[in-house]
Amino acid sequence: MSKRLARPEYEALNDQGYTYLREAREIGELDVSERRAAINAAVPVISDKLGLAPVAPLSSGLPVYTAFGLKPGQAKRHSEAQLLLTKGIDLSLDLVPIYLPAKPQPAGQ
C-alpha cells in the first residue's frame, strides 16, 4: 500500500459557534482540487461494502446509489441505506484509503 496522508486541517464551528481547527472528516472539507480524486478512491471501498459494482461515475452532488444503478426506493430498503443516500461530497474520509484514520476528537467539537 502506498503512503497514507494525514487529513488536512479544516476550520469548523464548535457547539458555541466559535471556530476551531480540526481534521477534515468529509470529502467536502477537502480542497476543491482534491475532491474528485477522493470520490474516485472511495468508490471501490463502497463497492466492496455494498457487494455491488458501480455502473456510473459517482458525482459529488448526487447520492451514492446513482453510481450503482439503484433507484431511491431500492436504496432506502438496502441494509446500507445511510451510505447509499449520502451525496458524494458528504462521504466520510474513512472511505478514502489514501487518508489516515481520524484522530479522536475532544468533546464539544
C-alpha positions, 0 to 999 in steps of 0.5 A: 500500500502506498503512503497514507496522508494525514487529513488536512486541517479544516476550520469548523464551528464548535457547539458555541459557534466559535471556530476551531481547527480540526481534521477534515472528516468529509470529502467536502472539507477537502480542497476543491482540487482534491475532491474528485480524486477522493470520490474516485478512491472511495468508490471501490471501498463502497463497492466492496461494502455494498457487494455491488459494482458501480455502473456510473461515475459517482458525482459529488452532488448526487447520492451514492446509489446513482453510481450503482444503478439503484433507484431511491426506493431500492436504496432506502430498503438496502441494509446500507441505506445511510451510505447509499443516500449520502451525496458524494461530497458528504462521504466520510474520509474513512472511505478514502484509503489514501487518508489516515484514520481520524484522530479522536476528537475532544468533546464539544467539537 
